[in-house]
């Protein structure tokens, strides 16, 4: 085989392998009819060994991330620091969120553009 043919075969092999790896990472988890979309999404995200199941280590990672997210929400919303989000705290967060949405909507409203004056000669 000539050097050019070897190069073409090598490049072709790299391209085929690249597509295969990309497809595996992008392909959805097969729908077996018993899993919900949420379960399939969790498996796709956390199944590090690619066996289509979540083992104890992978479930521990999910639990760890959920605890971190819960802690973050408590820090943001638990105003009296009692470890729970009360109805009043939920309502305060809702009011704050609606205010932020209104402010954001106003800032994104189209602004009137003033024409630039013509330069006199």
Order of alpha helices (4+ residues) and beta strands (2+ residues): alpha-alpha-alpha-alpha
